[in-house]
Amino acid sequence: MSESEKAQRILVVEDDLSILTGLSMNLRIEGYEVLQAQDGRTGLAKALDEAPDLLVLDIMLPELNGYELLKELRRRGRDTPVVMLSAKGLETDKILGLNLGADDYVVKPFGLQELLARIKAVLRRRHPPAGTPPVTFGDVEVELVARTVSRAGKPVELTAQEFKLLAHFLAHPGRTFTREELLSGAWGFDYEGSARTVDNFVRQLRLKFEADPEDPRHFLTVRGLGYRFDR
């Protein structure tokens, strides 16, 4: 792990002491600095005051559950990456976490190596290396590190989910993705529900970046398959 990665801090919010202790120990072995909380209110306070690089957030917590914590965190304008943990594996639970702004969702009992790999993947997506040059297409310029977007020199406002999908497209120009692959790749969820979510997000990207959203040049529909981004 590089020096920059070793400096990254992870806040684990988990009321099960055995999981909290074991996960924290393994994260420290991986080189991360670890903060801990065993209830939602303490977790929220530490997330706001300590500004960790990532939260590992259980859903079933005393004081304030994981969904409530995440909602309040986003309401206060914090875009901290979040990996949610839950004994619930229902599609509706995953969708709720996704809509609230989580980056990944891991169902208990989980494999430790898989969770560590997911944490690393989220950190890579959300914290690109310093010095990464802006990505351009058409009259659009995207700063992946600063997470800012401009079109014809004017700033473009994106939601966190819109930016995640845009960044995923930019990382794979010319590749055709199914809707399920886009949800998994852009948000890290094993989502098996309606394709309408992806359709709506692609529509928003077209409205914000295409000269003619009805005849797109960059965010293309591949009939019978899904979507492709072309520069």
For each residue, the residues with C-beta under 8 A, 3 or more apart:
1: 5 6 30 31
2: 5 6
3: 6 7
4: 7 8 129 130
5: 1 2 8 31 32 123
6: 1 2 3 31 32
7: 3 4 33
8: 4 5 32 33 53 54 123 127
9: 32 33 34 35 50 52 53 54
10: 27 32 33 34 35 52 53 54 55 56 119
11: 34 35 36 37 43 46 47 50 52 54 55 56
12: 20 23 24 27 34 35 36 37 55 56
13: 36 37 38 39 40 42 43 46 47 55 56 57 58 61 66 69
14: 19 20 23 36 37 38 56 58 61 85
15: 20 38 39 58 60 61 62
16: 19 20 58
17: 20 21 38
18: 21 22
19: 14 16 22 23 58 85
20: 12 14 15 16 17 23 24 36 38
21: 17 18 24 25
22: 18 19 25 26 112
23: 12 14 19 20 26 27 56 112 115
24: 12 20 21 27 28 34 36
25: 21 22 28 29
26: 22 23 29 30 112 116
27: 10 12 23 24 30 32 34 116 119
28: 24 25 31 32 33 34
29: 25 26
30: 1 26 27 116
31: 1 5 6 28
32: 5 6 8 9 10 27 28
33: 7 8 9 10 28
34: 9 10 11 12 24 27 28
35: 9 10 11 12 46 50 52
36: 11 12 13 14 20 24
37: 11 12 13 14 40 42 43 45 46
38: 13 14 15 17 20 42 61 62
39: 13 15 42 43 61 62 63 64
40: 13 37 43 44 61 62 63 64 65 66 68 69
41: 44 45 63 64
42: 13 37 38 39 45 46 63
43: 11 13 37 39 40 46 47 55 57 61 64 69
44: 40 41 47 48 64 69 72 73
45: 37 41 42 48 49
46: 11 13 35 37 42 43 49 50 52
47: 11 13 43 44 50 51 52 55 69 73 78 80
48: 44 45 51 73 76 78
49: 45 46
50: 9 11 35 46 47
51: 47 48 80
52: 9 10 11 35 46 47 55 80
53: 8 9 10 80 81 123 127
54: 8 9 10 11 80 81 82 83 119 122 123 126
55: 10 11 12 13 43 47 52 73 80 81 82 83
56: 10 11 12 13 14 23 83 85 115 119
57: 13 43 66 69 70 82 83 84 85 102
58: 13 14 15 16 19 61 66 84 85 86
59: 65 66 67 84 85 86 88 93 97
60: 15 65 66 86 87
61: 13 14 15 38 39 40 43 58 64 65 66 69
62: 15 38 39 40
63: 39 40 41 42
64: 39 40 41 43 44 61 68 69 72
65: 40 59 60 61 68 69
66: 13 40 57 58 59 60 61 69 70 84 85 86
67: 59 70 71 96 97 100
68: 40 64 65 71 72
69: 13 40 43 44 47 57 61 64 65 66 72 73
70: 57 66 67 73 74 82 84 97 100 101 102
71: 67 68 74 75 100
72: 44 64 68 69 75 76
73: 44 47 48 55 69 70 76 78 80 82 101
74: 70 71 77 78 79 100 101 160
75: 71 72
76: 48 72 73
77: 74
78: 47 48 73 74
79: 74 101 147 160
80: 47 51 52 53 54 55 73
81: 53 54 55 103 122 123 125 126 127
82: 54 55 57 70 73 101 102 103 104
83: 54 55 56 57 102 103 104 105 106 115 118 119 122 188
84: 57 58 59 66 70 97 102 104 105 106
85: 14 19 56 57 58 59 66 106 108 110
86: 58 59 60 66 89 93 97 105 106 107 108
87: 60 107 108
88: 59 93 107
89: 86 93 94 107
90: 93 94
91: 94 95 191 192 193
92: 95 96
93: 59 86 88 89 90 96 97 105
94: 89 90 91 97 98 105 189 190 191
95: 91 92 98 99 191 193 197
96: 67 92 93 99 100
97: 59 67 70 84 86 93 94 100 102 105 189
98: 94 95 101 102 105 161 187 189 191 197
99: 95 96
100: 67 70 71 74 96 97
101: 70 73 74 79 82 98 160 161
102: 57 70 82 83 84 97 98 105 187
103: 81 82 83 122 125 126 164 187 188
104: 82 83 84 118 121 122 187 188 189
105: 83 84 86 93 94 97 98 102 188 189 190
106: 83 84 85 86 110 114 115 118
107: 86 87 88 89 110
108: 85 86 87
109:
110: 85 106 107 114 115
111: 114 115
112: 22 23 26 115 116
113: 116 117
114: 106 110 111 117 118
115: 23 56 83 106 110 111 112 118 119
116: 26 27 30 112 113 119 120
117: 113 114 120 121
118: 83 104 106 114 115 121 122 188
119: 10 27 54 56 83 115 116 122 123
120: 116 117 123 124
121: 104 117 118 124 125 188
122: 54 81 83 103 104 118 119 125 126 188
123: 5 8 53 54 81 119 120 126 127
124: 120 121 127 128
125: 81 103 121 122 128 164 167
126: 54 81 103 122 123
127: 8 53 81 123 124 145
128: 124 125 132 144 145
129: 4 132 145
130: 4 145
131:
132: 128 129 144 145
133:
134: 141 142 143 144
135: 141 142 144 170
136: 140 141 142
137: 140 170 218 231
138: 209 211 217 218 231
139: 151 152
140: 136 137 149 150 151 156 209
141: 134 135 136 149 150 151
142: 134 135 136 148 149 166 167 170
143: 134 146 147 148 149
144: 128 132 134 135 147 167 170
145: 127 128 129 130 132
146: 143
147: 79 143 144 163
148: 142 143 155
149: 140 141 142 143 155 156 158 163 166
150: 140 141 153 154 155 156
151: 139 140 141 154 156 208 209
152: 139
153: 150
154: 150 151
155: 148 149 150
156: 140 149 150 151 208 209
157:
158: 149 162 163 166 208
159: 162 163
160: 74 79 101 163 164
161: 98 101 164 165 186 187 201
162: 158 159 165 166 201 204 205 208
163: 147 149 158 159 160 166 167
164: 103 125 160 161 167 168 186 187
165: 161 162 168 169 182 186 198 201 202 205
166: 142 149 158 162 163 169 170 205
167: 125 142 144 163 164 170 171 186
168: 164 165 171 172 182 185 186
169: 165 166 172 173 205 219 227 229
170: 135 137 142 144 166 167 173 229
171: 167 168
172: 168 169 175 177 185 229
173: 169 170 229 230 231
174: 228 229 230
175: 172 228 229
176: 222 225 226 227 228
177: 172 181 182 185 226 227 228
178: 181 182 225 226
179: 182 183 195 198 199 226 227
180: 183 184 191 192 195
181: 177 178 184 185 226
182: 165 168 177 178 179 185 186 198 226 227
183: 179 180 186 187 189 191 197 198
184: 180 181 187 188 189 190 191
185: 168 172 177 181 182 188
186: 161 164 165 167 168 182 183
187: 98 102 103 104 161 164 183 184 191
188: 83 103 104 105 118 121 122 184 185
189: 94 97 98 104 105 183 184
190: 94 105 184
191: 91 94 95 98 180 183 184 187 197
192: 91 180
193: 91 95 197
194: 197
195: 179 180 198 199
196: 199 200
197: 95 98 183 191 193 194 200 201
198: 165 179 182 183 195 201 202 226 227
199: 179 195 196 202 203
200: 196 197 203 204
201: 161 162 165 197 198 204 205
202: 165 198 199 205 206 219 227
203: 199 200 206 207 213
204: 162 200 201 207 208
205: 162 165 166 169 201 202 208 209 210 219
206: 202 203 209 210 213 216 219
207: 203 204 210 213
208: 151 156 158 162 204 205
209: 138 140 151 156 205 206 218 219
210: 205 206 207 213 215 216 217 218 219
211: 138 217
212: 215 216 217
213: 203 206 207 210 216
214:
215: 210 212
216: 206 210 212 213 219 220 221
217: 138 210 211 212 230
218: 137 138 209 210 229 230 231
219: 169 202 205 206 209 210 216 227 229
220: 216 227 228 229 230
221: 216 226 227
222: 176 225 226 227 228
223:
224:
225: 176 178 222
226: 176 177 178 179 181 182 198 221 222
227: 169 176 177 179 182 198 202 219 220 221 222
228: 174 175 176 177 220 222
229: 169 170 172 173 174 175 218 219 220
230: 173 174 217 218 220
231: 137 138 173 218
